[in-house]
Amino acid sequence: MGKIVNNKIKLEFLSKGENVALARITIAAFVSQLEITLSDLEEIKVAVSEAVSNAIIHGYQNKPEEIVTMTGILKGNTLILEIVDQGIGIPDIQKAMEPAYSTDPERTGLGFVFMQSFMNEVKVESQVNCGTKVILTKQINPDLKNMAVS
Amino acid sequence: MSLILNSKKNTLIIRVRGDFDLVSVHEFREKIDKSLEETMSQNLLLDLSEITFIDSSGIGVILGRYRKVKANHGQMVICGTQPAIEKIFKVSGIISLMPICSTEKEAWKLLEQNTFKGA
């Protein structure tokens, strides 16, 4: 069995593009307390990047002075991430989660597709003019190769 | 992210280094579009062997350049993808739109073959 870790972090940052990398690197460091494969780590980084980019671009319409809150919880071998904004909200969550749906022609509308492909569960709670909370859950597979030598 | 741009044989060659996310897409779009115009290149060869990260923002701006090149009857080829980003390419469906080669040499071979076919 893999190492059991129970831990929590909370990070608040301005809704600036530069902070997308900060968010994914922070979560990568946080989750590395577990024995994790590089593939799982890359997938988590992409999912975080998508959720935080959505909060900045869509939730806050690229306004850089707003606050994004990210919480990471490790419970055993499960990672739970919450990315919260107090932005414009999503009027139709189902439509927003459809592949290739985007309000911007230079964007792919693949953000939620990547989150759903790379995490075990994606939950979205949103209220128009109040904000959006994205909850991402992933079961971490132990890195068997590293465990064999440790 | 940093970009190295060159042009030869009617092709703009772009080497991308670093993280390809929300922060880098604006610079990428501006520089590529300007260089395509200035060099009057019809084709685009994108070398991703030195990127460290890509998400849907990066994929979106690549697809935007693909549409531009296609509208100008050119070709776009990607080379140098690594295992970490291959899954992103698969899920995004980008592999069904344009050829993805492991080396630049293969990419050139493909560009030259298709140019010959089209001539």
Interface residues (C-beta under 8 A of the other chain):
Chain A: G17 E18 V20 A21 R24 L38 S39 E42 E43 K45 V46 S49 E50 S53 I56 I57 P105 E106 R107 T108 L110 G111 V113 F114 S117 F118
Chain B: D19 D21 L22 V23 V25 R29 F53 D55 S56 S57 I59 G60 V61 L63 G64 A84 K87 I88 V91 S92
